[in-house]
Amino acid sequence: MDTSRRSLRPSTRTATRTVLALSAALTLSLTAACSSSSSGNGAANPAAAKSSAADALTTPTTLTFWTWVPSIQTTVDAFEKKYPNIKVNVVNAGQSAAEYTKLQTAIKAGSGAPDVAQIEYFALPQFALSKQVVDLTAYGAASLKSSYTPSAWNQVALQGGIYGYPQDTGPLTMFYRTDIFKSLGLTAPTTWDEFAADAAKIHAADPTHYITSIDPGDAGGVDSLIWQAGGKPYQTTGSTSVTVNLKDSGSAKFATLWTSLLSRKLVDPTPGWTTDWWKSMGSGKYAMWIAGAWAPGSLETTIAATKGKWAAAPVPQWTAGANASAENGGSSDAVVSTSTHKAAAAAFAAWLNSSTEGATSLNSIGLFPATTGLLDSSAFLDQTFPFFNGQKANQVFAASSKAVTAGWQYLPYQVYANSVFKDSVGQAITNGSDLSTALGSWQTAISQYGTQQGFTVANG
């Protein structure tokens, strides 16, 4: 199995010991979050800071960049060639919570932290709230807003500031086995009602086969399905007020459908990304994978023998004719508050993610773009995918990106929330029991934790 591509997936499983370290740092930082001081987060004069970011590229400087993207050195090399005065040391400090624990520990110690860190969207609010990453407004970040998709920009524009540059996104997409659907006389479902009907037909044709699987440990996957259903279960107002409502209409739609599918054993509750899971994907045990637009690289490199048997299609809709999508994964590049080279770091992060050269290079190594310039380009949209039998799949992905439902927020302690998902919703997925009840239990755990950390938590 190719592990380099696997590392591009959104990582939502976290160990409890890792999250406890994060939560301790979060508690200590609440006071700082409420402060209006901009000390350490940029220059007091925005115009001067913007100018200094450009000037910094001509000053000999060495930056450290923490990222887990396997081949990103190629993009960094292009930056260094363009700006030879800047040297960037690329360090893989781990992915997701493993990196975040190291990052918060280094920031607290005052040494050892990078200048720029890759941070997933679900984790960024925690770092923004604690002012452990820099508000990039002073460095001209606001001028780049139109360069990014609204859904990506909304994930970095937090707490009245801009705390990172979007690096990649994961518009929700339905990847399905055309050979399996054709053999059963089925076409790709366009609604969730059709999806459920197809699930029954696929399982009836072969009781060992399923339309898809659902991972009991993947909080991010469930969040994406709730998001696509119109849910907005997490809302933060100001720096300390949080609302959690995992019983809203989107959450209820998700719970009703997937409880029915699981109770009838029409979908397979099993951990994803394991060797067995990939074997099942390759063998046709699963006729579909609902994932972000980052998935093609993983499919192509891990189950290459299925080339030509897959296609990409829009995710099913709750109402026929509707056009609603969501994000599944994605990350930003943020400037760390302890950096002594903030201007150069901000300039590097901006070039990496918003320049045509940088965005194109990132896409070439497997990251789905967050920039509108690339998403709207004919070269991107007309690219054919041999793995998808010549389909111009980027057209499906780009349309999904434009259809992402607005208004989604993550909790300022989403890392912890995801870590306890398995104790309630995960168990219900495994057991085929009521997901609405399980979402309520997850909400209770999330709310109790937030209160313990000093937030004012309201339950919807």
Secondary structure, 3 states (H helix, E strand, C coil): CCHHHHCCCCCCCCCHHHHHHHHHHHHHHHHHHCCCCCCCCCCCCHHHHHHHHHHHCCCCEEEEEECCCCCCHHHHHHHHHHCCCEEEEEECCCCCHHHHHHHHHHHHHCCCCCCEEEEECCCHHHHHHCCCECCHHHHCHHHHHHHECHHHHHHHEECCEECCEEEEEEECEEEEEHHHHHHCCCCCCCEHHHHHHHHHHHHHHCCCCECCEECCCCHHHHHHHHHHCCCCCEEEECCCEEEECCCCHHHHHHHHHHHHHHHCCCCEECCCCCHHHHHHHHHCCECEEEECCCHHHHHHHHCHHHCCCEEEECCCECCCCCCCECEEEEEEEEEECCCCCHHHHHHHHHHHHHCHHHHHHHHHCCCCCCEHHHHCCHHHHCCCEHHHCCECHHHHHHHHHHCECCCCCCCCCHHHHHHCHHHCHHHHHHHCCCHHHHHHHHHHHHHHHHHHCCCEEEEC
